[in-house]
Amino acid sequence: MTTAGMRLNDDDLEVSLIEDETLLKTTAPVAISCDRIGYIVRLPSPVPWKIGEKKTILEGITVNFEAGSITAMLGPSGAGKSTLLEVLGGFNHNRGLVLGDLSARSKDGEIEIDIFDCACLIPQDDVLLPGLSPRETLIFSAQLRGVAKERVDKILYQLGLLDCADTRVGSVEKKGLSGGQRKRLSISLELLDNPGLILADEPTSGLDSKMAADVIHLLRNLSSKEERTVITTIHQPTSTMYHSFDYVVLLAKGRICYAGPPGDYAALTTNTTMQVSENVNPAEIFMEWLQDEEKVESMITKWGRYTSGPPISLALKSKRKASFFQCFLKKKRRRQRSTSILSQAIILGRRQLMDKLKDPEKFISSITVKILIGFIIGGVWVNQSGHKETNIFPVQGALFIVSINSMMDTVFVTALSLTHSKALLLREYKNGFYSLFPRHVAVLFVDSLLASVATLAMALPVYFLVGLRRELFIFLRYLLICILLVCLGVSFGHCIGTLADNFQQVQSLVSPSLTPLILFSGYMIPQKQIPYWGKWLYDVSFFQYAMTLFQINQFRDFNFHDCSDLERKFTGCYQTGGQFLRDNDMNPTLSARYFFILAAYAVLLFFVSYVAYSQAIARL
């Protein structure tokens, strides 16, 4: 194509795809060679003691992709298009067994290139942070990967995003960018890192015909003008779109039915019942054939005879192949990151905080709800913190509700937020945006910070309405206990979030795991009445340590005025808070130890959640 400019979306944003000015010159055009690639997974077993059966997803995929070309992979659902796309970029080696050889070389075939350095995957769903604008999204991504800020403005211009550069991406609740704008932003994120191989999974999904054509035109320009190798899956392109590809690969049942130029119908038609009419979209005909069992077998058989012998190439035969697993063992991380672990954590923390605070209505509403809950709790136990022994139980009740709310609510909110952010984590991590550890530190820090603000909005009204002790040091310790519970809740929520995909799963995991710790916290069942078999639950319950600290904080050096020496002798009433604490096995001298235990639990859950993330990513 020689067009210097075109219109890219429904908002008529002008885009200049200038032929003599490339976006970001790639280090070397990349040619991909596949030799008998196969992919086998093990299906989940219905019972834990039995190993699941093996299933072949891809079989005998032998094809080469020319450097600087754009190739479309067509096939019905379940044909293996997305799987092959991920195998080409080395994105799913953890989920199954990859067979065969996969190599990447320069255009002339002389220089071997590490696929992990040159490939990027653009997912079907445009997973983006809804609170950020395109400019902010690209700036944070550039900072993470050590890319000059000047490239951000250039990419915004080249991809037609300048007019919406400062518009929020948006979400289902808050409208932002259009579908075409989101897709181009998704593409631009990967162009920042200068990839030689672009793998796009259904880039036209969910777009109208005009925006879909614009996206394909954009991908074609990236291949023809900038010599990037583009491989994309597409379900049912228009005739014009179909003929705009350099090559097409037809897949069915995990095998190749055809690979070559889009107009080479002679290699496809096997008999008089399989002919391509000139007036019909070839893609529609092929999609019909690929869903017909008899025709699929006929096409696979003919293509197998047609390609028997040496591996068939779309345009280029690589001089030497390198094992896919050798490439993986040589360097497990995708691309060398120029930013340090600390820098990544700081950048990701700023990004996470900005995204959360970009929706002030949502944040203010959550704070308002917390304040309302605090006033309700405080209203129920208003002025119950008196100098009478009868005030002990009401104060315990108020403190118990504060501890439960600080922890449980935080767990639910955190776990539910992760069910929506895992797709973004998977995309960015596998495309080499950052390491997992700094991302985990940044997200937990920001989540803990915001959850602490929300929890304190609830805890402060309770403190003053109930009438807890008005002493600065005691007040600060009360806040510290609440914050420790929040940190525990955030870390525990991340553990749950890695295992759950929706609200029902979160609920089914949170309740069974926390309920025993609540029951055996020493409040619902007094410590002396806990059965022998439940003592260990009392010892490991962080609610128990929080409640102990709350009560030590409130009743240490506290006097009760309704118990005389005589009454104390005959009824065992309490004259001081110290007597109450001793009778219930709460030792004020061990306060530092209890604080340390809570902090240690928070650190332990932090690392457990990190390991859970690592395992979850390894399975995806």
N, C-alpha and C positions, 0 to 999 in steps of 0.2 A: 504494500500500500504506500502511496506517495502523498496522502492527504496530510497537510500541515496542521490542520486544526479540526475539531469536531465538537459536538455537544454530547455530554456524557450522562446526563441524568434528567429526571423529570422536572428539576428546578432550573433547567437550561443553564447549568454552570459551564462556562467555556473552559476547555482544556486545550492546551498547546502541547502536542506531542511532536516536538521539533526534531527533525531528522538529523540535523548536524550537531545537535547538543544532547548527549546522552545523559540519563539521570544520574547514574553512578556506574562508571565503567567497571565491569567485572574483571577480576584478576586474570581469568582465562575461561573461554567458552568450554563447557563441560559436555562430554559425550558419555553416555551410559550404556554399558553392555551387560545383558542378562543371558546367562547360559544355564538352561534347564532349572530355572528357579522353581522351587516348591515351598509350600508352607503348610505345616501340619499343627493342629492344636489338639489338646485333650479336653473333651467335653466335661462339664461338671457332673459328678456322680450324684445320683439321688440319695445315696446313703454314704455316710462318712467313711465306712470301712472298706469301700470298694473303689477301685481306680476307674475313672471315667474313660470312655472309649475315645480312640483317636479319630479325628476327622480331617480329611485333606481339603484345604481351602483353595490352594493353588497347585497346579501340576504342570511340569514341563514348559514353563514360560521361557522361551528363547527368543530374544528380540533385542535390538540395539536402538538407541535414540540418538539422533544426530545433534551435534552441538549447535545451539542457536536456532533450534526448530521448536514448533509448538505441536504437540501431539494430544489428540483426544482419545480417551478410553470410553467406549460405549458398551453397554450391556444391561440386562435386566437386574432388578434388585437381587442381591445374593450371588451375583456372578463373580465377585472377588475384585471389583474395581478399586474400592477404597483400601482393601488389604494389600493389593499389589502396589498401590501408591505409597503406602506406609513402608512396605518392604524395600522399595526403591530408595527411600530416604533413611532406612535403618531405624524406623520409629517404633517397631513392634517386636523387636527381637526377644523381649522378655515374655511375650505371651505364647509363643509357640516355637516350633523348630523350623528354621529356614534352611532349605536345601539348595544346592547349586552354587554358582559363582556370580558375583555382582561386582563390577568394577567401574570406575570413573576415570576418564582420561581427557587430556586436552584435545582441541579440535584436530590437530595434526596427528594425534595418537602417540606422541612421543613422551608426554609428561603424565605420570600417574597422579591422580588427585584423590584426596581422602573425601569420601562421600559425606562424612560427618562434618567436614568443614564447608562444604559447598551447598548443602541441601537445606531447604526450608519447607515447611508444610503449612499451607493455608487451609484451616478446617472449614467444613461446610457451614457450621454455625459461627457467626461473627461474635465471638466471645470477647467483649471489651468492658472496661470499667464504665458504668453508666454516668458517673458524676463528672468525668473529665471531658474536655473538649479534644478534637483531633490534634490541635497544636500541643496541648499538655500531654496527651497520650504519646505522641512522637518524641517530645522533649525528654520525658522520663525514660522512654525506651532507648533513646540515643545516649543518655547519661549512663544507663546500665551497661551499654556495650561499647562505651568509649568512642562514640561517633560524634564528629563535630556538629555543633548546633546549627551551622549554616546549611547543612544538608536537610534539616527539617523543613525550612522555608522552601527549599528547592523542590522537595518531594511534594509538599502541599501544593505548589504551583503546578508541577508536572502532572499530578493526579487530579487536578481540578477541585481541590479541597480548600482553597483560599477563602472563598466566600462563606464557608461554614467552619472555618478554622477555630473559631472561638465559641461555637455552639456545642452544648452538651451532647454527648453521644445519646443519652436517654435510655429509657427502658419501657416496659409495658405500661407502667403507671405514669411515667413522665415522658412525653414525646420529645424526641430530639432529632437526630439525623434520619434521613430517608434510607430505604434499603440499599440503594445504589451507593450512597455516600458511606454507609457502614462497610459495605463490601470493599470499596476502594481504600478506606482507612485500614481495613484488615490486611489488604495487600501491601499498603505502604509501610506497615510495621515491619514486614519481612525485607523490604527493599533497603531499609536502613543499614542492614548488616551485609549488604552487597553479595547476595547469594548468586551462584552460577546456575543452580538448579532450583526451579520453582515447581512445587507439587501442589496443585490446587484441587481440593475435593469439592465437587459440585459447586463451583463459584457462582452459577446462575440460579441456584436453588432459592425459591421465594421471591424472585424478581420478575417484573413484567418483561415483555418481549424487548422493549426499547432498552431498559437498563441491562438486561441480559446480553444484548448485542454489544452494548457499550463496554461491559466488563470483558467480553471475549476480545473485542478490538484492543482494549488496553493490554491484555495478556499477549496478544499477537505483536503489538508494538514492542513489548519488552523482549520478545524473542528475535524479531527481525531487525530492530534498530539497535538493540543493546546486546545482542548475541547471548541472551540468557536461554537456557534450555527450559522449556515450559511443558509440563505434563499435567493434564487436567482430566478429571472424570466429568462426564456430562451425561444426563439421562436421555433427553430427546431434543437435540438442537434443531433449529430451523435449517432449511436448505442452504441459505446464504451462510449461516454460521458453520454448517458442516463443511462446506467447500473452502472456508477460510483457514482450516487447519492444514498444516503441512502433511501430517500423517494421522491415521486413525488406527486404533487397536480395538477389535471386537472381541469381547470376552463372554463366555457362557460356561457355567459349571467349573469355574476356576481354570479354564483352558483357553488358549487363543484360537479363535475361529478365522481371524484375518488380521494382518498387520501390514500396512503400506499406505500409499497415496489414497486420498478419499475417492478418486475417480477410477481406480483400477478394478472395475467390476468383474473382469474376466477371471480374476483369481478367486472371486466369491461365488459366482453362479456355477452350480454343479449339474443342473439339468434344466429342462424347459419350464419346470414349475417354479424355478427360482431365477427370475429375470427382473432387472431394474428398469422401470419405465422412466423415460426422460422427463415426464411432466409431474412426477411424484418425488417428494422429498426422500432421498436415499436413506436417510437416518430412520425415517418411519418404517420403511420396508425392512431394514436390517433389524430393527427392534422387534418387529413381528416375527421374523425368522428366528431370532435369538430366544424367543419364548415358545418355539415349536420344537418339541423333543426330537422329532424325526429329522428336521432340517438342521438342528444344532449338531446332531451326530454326523450328518452328511458333511456339514461344513468343517467340523473338526477333523474328520477322516481325510477330506480333500486337502485341507491345509497341512495336515501331517505329511501327506505324500508330496505336496508342493514344496515343503520346507525340509524334506528328508535330506540327511547329509550334514554339511557344516551348518552352524548356527546362522539363521537368517537375520539380516540387519535392515533396519528401515533406511539407512543411508550410509552407515559407517561401520566397518569391521575393526574392532580394537585389535592391536597387535599383540597385546598380552593382557591376560585377565588376572586379577588379584582376588583371593578368596574374601568373601564378605566377612567371615569371622576373623580373618587376619586383619582386615580394616578395623573391626570392632575392638580387637585386642590391642591394636596399636595405640588407640586413643579412645577411651570410653566417653569422654566428655565431648559435646558438640562445640567446636570452636573455642579458641583460647580467649578468655575474657580479659580485657585490659583494665577492668576495675577490681579493686580489692574486695575482700569479704566485708570489711567494715563499710566501704563506700556503697556496696550493694545494699547492705542493711539500712543505711541512712536514706538512700534514694527510695527504696521500697517503702520505708516507713513514712516518708513525706508523701509519696504517692497514695498510700493507703489512707492516710489521714485526710488528704485533700479530697479524695473520692468520697469519704464518709461525710465530710463537712460541706460538700457542695450541695447537699440536699438539706438545708437548714430546717425546713418544715418537718421532715421526718425525724431529725435529731431532736428538735424542740418538742415534738409530740411525745417522743419516748421519755424525755425528761419530765414533761408534764404529767404523764401517766405515773411515773415513779414518785413524783411529789404527792400526787393524789393518794397513792397507796400508802405513803409515809404518813399522811394526815389521817387516813382511815385507821391504820394500826395505832398511831398515837392517840387518836380519839377513843378507841376502844379501851386503851390502858392509860387514859389521861390521869396524871398526878398519882400514879400507883406506887411511885418510888418514895414511900414514906419511911419513917423510923419505927414501924411496927413490924412484928414478925409476920403478920398476915400479909404484908406487902411482898414477901419473898416470892411466892408462887406467881403472882401477876407479873412481876418484873422478869422472872424466868421465862414466862410465856412471851412477853414482848421481845426479849433477846433471842429466843428460839425462832420466832417469826423473822426477825432481822437476818439471822444466820441462814435460814432456809431460803429466804428471798435473795440474799446476796449471792448464794451459790446456785440454786436451782434455776432461777430465771436467767442467770448468765450462761449456764450450760445450754439451755434451750435456744437462746438467741444466737449464741456462737455456733452451735451445731447446725442450725437452720441456715445461717449465712454461708456456711461452707458447702452446703448442698448446691449452691448456685455458683460458687467460685472455683470449684474443682476443675471445671473445663478450662477456665482461664489459666490456672496453675499448670495444667497438663500441656497446654499449647506453649506457654512461655518457657517452661522448663525444658521441654523436649526440643524447642527451637534455639536453646542456648542463651536465653535472655539473662539468666542468673543461676547461681547455685541454690540448692534447696535450703541449706542451713540459714543463710542471711535472710531469705524470704520468710522462713518460719519465725525467726527472731523478730523481724519487723512487724509481721502480721499480729503475732501474740502481744507485742508491746502496744501497738495501736488499739487492738481490741481490749486489752486490759485497761488502757488509759480511758477510753470512752465508756467502758462498762463501769469503771470506778466512779466516773462523774455521775453516771445514771444511778448507781447504787447509793452514793452519798446523798443524792437528791432525795432518796427514800429514807436513809438512815438519820439524817439531820432532824427532820420533823419528829421522828420517833424519839430521839434523844431528849429533845426539849419538852415535848408534850407529856411523855411519861414522867419526866422530872428526874432523870438520872443525874448523878452527881455533877455539880457545876465546878469542876476543878480542871484546869487546863491540861495537866499531864494525863489525867484519867480520860478526858475528852479525846485527846490525841491518840491514846492507846485504843480507844473504842473505834476511831476511824481506821487505825492501822489494822485491826482485826478484820474489819469489813473489807479493806483493800486486799488483804491476804486471801480471804474467801473468794473475792472476785478473781484474783489470779488463778486460784485453784479451779474456779468455774470455767475460766477461759481455756486453760490447758485441758481440762476434762472434756469440755465441749469440742475441742479440736480432735481429741481421741475418738469421740462419738461421731463427729462429722466425717471422718475418713471412712467410716463403715456404713454410713446412711446416705440414701439418695433422696429422701423426701421426709415430710413431717411424720408420717406414720412410723417409718423406721427409726427416726430420732426418738419418738415417744416410746417405742418398744424397747429401745436400748437404755434410755435414761432411767426410766422408772425402776426396772429390776436391779440396776447397778447401784443406785443411790438410796433406794428405800431401806435396805437392811442397815446401811450406815446411819440413816436418820433414826430408825427404830431403836438402835443400840447406841445412841449418842449420850445416854444417861438422863435424858429429860422425859421422854415418853415412857420409858421403863427405867426407874431409878437404878443407879449403878449396883446397889446392894441386892436388888431383886432380879438382876439379869441371870438367866440360867447358866449353868456351867458351860454348856456347849456354845453359848453366845458370847463368852468373855472375850474371845479373840476378835470378834467384830467390834466390841467396845474399844479394844486396844488399837485397832487400825482405823477407826472412824475419825476422819478429820473434823466432823461436826462435834464430836466429843471434845476435842482439843479447843475448838473455837468457843463452845459453850463454857468450858472450864475457864478460859481466859476472860470471857465476858463477865462471868460471875466473880472471879477474883478481882477484876477491875472495879466492879460495882460494890462488892461487900467487904473487901479488905479495909481494915481500919474504920469500919462502919458500926455505929451503935444503934441498938433497938431500945426504945423507951418503955415498952409495955411488958417487960420481964424483970421482976425483982429477984433478989438473991434467993428468997424463999421459993418463989415460983420456979426458979431455975433448978432448985434442989429437988423439988417434988414432981415437976412436970417435964423438966428437960427443955424448957423453952430457951431461946437464944437471946443473950444480952448483947452480943457483938456479932458482926459478920464473920470474924475469924472463927468463932465457935461453929457457925453454920458450915463454913468451908471445911473445917477439920472433920466434922461429923459426916460429910459427904466425900471424904477422901480427895479434897482439892487443896493442894499445898501451894500457898502463895510464893514460897521461895523457889518453886520450879517454873515460874512464869517464863523465864528466859528459855528454858528447855521447851516449853509448849510453843513459844513463838518460833523457835528453831525447827521444831517438828513440822509446823504448818508451812514454813518456808521451804523445808526439805521436800515436803509433799508437792509443793508448787514446782520446784526444780525437777523432781522425779517425773511428774506428769508432763512437764515440758519436753523432756527427752523421750518419754513414751509416745507422746503425740508426734514427735519428729520421726521416730522409728515407724510409727503407723503410717505417716505420710510417705516415707521411703518405700514401705512395702506396698502401699496402695498404688504409687506411681509405677513400681516394678510390674504390677499386674496389668497395667493399662497400656 
